[in-house]
């Protein structure tokens, strides 16, 4: 999360990713999703969701590298 904060110069994405991780971690035993019957499957689902959240972040970082603001 430190790298995310440094790269974006904002706490926003670190907070969003951390919140998503905490949400899924606390909901793992109780959430019922079709096709997800094991903890391992749920963890894979969680990783996919976090990657989806990080995708816009990578665009932001790439834009900052391509067009730095002085």
N, C-alpha and C positions, 0 to 999 in steps of 0.2 A: 504494500500500500504506500510505502514511502516513495518508491519509484514512480508510481502513478501520480502522487501528489507533486513530486518534483517536475515530472515531465509536463503536466498540465497546468502547473502553478495554481492549483485549485484543490480544495478538499472534497469537492462535489463527487467526483467519480470514486474516490476511495471510500467515502461514506456509503454510496449506492452499492458498491460491490460488497463491502463489509455487511451491510444490512441484508442483502440477498443471501449471503453465506449464513448469517445468523438465523434468518428466517427458515431456510431449508434445514439447517442443523437442528433447530428446535421442533420442526414439523415432521421430520423423518419418520418417527414411529406412528404418527397419527394420520398423516395425509394418505388418501386413497387415490391412486392414479391408475388408469387402465394399463395393463401390461407391465406394471412395476410391482413385483412381488418380493424382491429381496433388497436388503440394505445396499448391496453393491449396485444394483440397477438404479436405486434412488440416488446414489452418489454420482453415477454417470449422468443422470438427469440433471442433478445440481450443477455439475461441471459444465454441461451444455448451456444451461441458463446463464451461468456466470460468463462464459465465452460470448454469448449473445450480448450481454451487458458491456463487455469489454470492446466489442467490435466498433461502436461509435467512438470509443476512447482512442483506438488506434488511428482512426481517421483524423481526430483532433490533433494527436501527436504528429502525424505525418504532415498535416497542414502547417503546424507550427515550425516544423523542420524546413519545409519547402518555402514558407513565407514568414521568416522570423520578424517579430515586432521589436523594434529597438526602443 
